Amino acid sequence: MSRPTRPCSTIDLDWRGGIARQISNLRDRKQTFQPKAILRSVLMILQLAVGALVSAINIGIHALVTVVAVAIARSAGLRRTERPRLLLMGVMIATAAVLNLAHTVEVLVWAWTYDIVEAAASPDSDLLYFAFVNYTTLGYGDITPVQAWRLLGPLTAMNGVLLFGWSAAILFEVLRKTLDHVGLTRDDLIP
């Protein structure tokens, strides 16, 4: 009883000599040199490397801003006040504004990257708008990337989703800590 054969490009890890047979089949098959396939692979790796580098820069920016936002929230939240709700609103507004500024700077980093690698198909494209659309995952599609840099859009979106989630976590933690400090409980917030 024989087993069905698989394409010779797969490797069978069974103990009956399948590996040797398949290696022999690969050697016997005439392989042609395909420079386009190699170029596509290199370009994909380059896109991933550029996207990873820009994402790492943005994560660094966000980490720095997180430290600043938490310090601002902590210093403002430690004040004693007659109006704790007003203090809470001020702390939350300041924290959200700082995080919003961080996201804007991070989008500017992506727009600058798009400009350097000439990622937009049209030379007169608004790269800041293109970066915002990708970063926020809107995906309007009115500006499209060139074929060689098409992975930067999804990488930008992944970076934006990660950093928006991080910002939401920061806002929640600042809210929680400030509520604890000023002594406002859930019952106090309901009129």
N, C-alpha and C positions, 0 to 999 in steps of 0.2 A: 504494500500500500504506500503510495508516494504522496508526499505533501504537495499542496498547490504551490507554485513558484510565485515569488514576489518580484517586483522590479529590481533590477540589479543595483539601483542606487541606494536601497535600504540595506542595513546590516542586521542579520539575524543572529541573535546571541544564543542560539541553542547549542547543545553539546555534541551534536551529530556531525560536526564539520561544516556547518552552514557558513561560518565566517570565511573559511578558506575558499570555499566554492564561490562565494560572492565576490571576494577580492579577486579571484581569478577572472570572474566575469567582468569586473570593472577594468582589469588590465586588457582583456581581449577587446573590449568595446573601444572603438576609435573616438577619442575625445578631441573636439576641435577647440581651438583657442578662441575665446569670446571676449574681446576687449570691452564691449559695451556692458556686459554683465559685471566685469571687474570694476569698470568706471562707476556704474550704478552703486555697487557695494561701497566703494570708496566715498562717493558723494553722500550716501546714507550715513556712513560712520562720521563724516565731517559734520553733517547736519546735527547728528546726535551729540557730538562733542561740543559744537557751538551752543546748542540748546542747553546742555548740561552746565557749561561754563556760565552762561547768562543766568540760568536758574540758581546756581551757587552764589553768584554775585547778589542776586535779588534776595536770596535767603539770608545772606550776610547783612544786607541793608535792613531787612525785616527784623533780624535778631537785634541789631543796634537800636532800631526804633522801638522795639519791645522794651528794651532796658530803659530808654528814655520815657516811654509812655507809663511804664510801671512806676518809675521814680516820681514823675509828675503826679500821678494818681495817688501814690503813697503820701507825698508831702501835702497835697491838698486834702486828702482824706483824713489826715491826722489832726487837722484843725478842729477845735471845739467851736461850735456855732449854735446860735439860737434857732437857725433855720436849716435843719438837716436835709430836708428835701431839696432845698435850693443848692446846698453843697453837693448833694448827690447828682443833681442835674449838671452842675458845673464840671464835676469830675468826669462824668460820662461824655459830655460834649467835648471837653479837652482831649480825652483819650481817643474818641472817635475822630477828631480833627487831625491828631497826630498820625493815626493809622491811615487815614484817608490821604494825607500828604505822602506817607510811605508808599502807598499803592501808586500814586501818581508818579513818584520818582522811579518806581520799578517799571512802570509802563514806558517811561522815557528811556530807560535802559534798553528795553526791547525795541523801541522805535529807532534808537541809535544803532542797535545791532542790525535791524532790517536795512538801514541806510548803508552801513559798512558792507554788508554782503550783497546788497542790491536785490533784496528779496521780492520786492513788488514788481509785478509784470509791467506796469506802466511807470515810466520815469517821473511823471508828474503826480503820482499818487501821494495822498496825505498819509504819511507813515505813522504819525501819532494816532490818527484815527484808526488805521489798520491795526496798530498795536493794542489800542483800547478794545477794539472789537474782538480780537483774539484773546486778550488777557481776561476779559469778562465773559468769555464763551458765548457771546452773542451770535457770531458767525453769520453776519449779513450776506457775505459773498459778493459785495459790490467791488471790492478790491481783492484780487487773487494773487497768490505768490507765483513766482516763476517755478518751473518744474524742478530745478536743481535745489530749491530751498523750501519745498512744500511741507516738510516735517516741522519747520519752525512754528507754524500756526498751532498745531496740536501741542507742541512742547510749551508754547506760550500759555495756552489754555490750561495745561496741567499745572504750570507754575502759578497761574492766577488762582485756580481753585484751591490749591494747597495754601497759599498765602491768605486768601479770604477766610478759609477755615481757621487758620491760625489767629487772624484778627478777631473773629467771632469768639474764640476761646479767651483771648485777652480781655475783650469787652465783658464777657461773662464773669471772669475772675475779678476784674476791677469792680464790677457792680457788687459781687458777693462780698468782697473785702470791705468796700466802702459801707455797704449796708450793715455789716457786722460792727464796724468801727463806730458809726454814728448812732447805732442802737435802734435802727429801724428794722422792724420785723415784718413779716408778711401781713400780719393783722394791722400794723400801723399804716401800711400803704393803701388799704382799702378804706374809703371814706365811710 
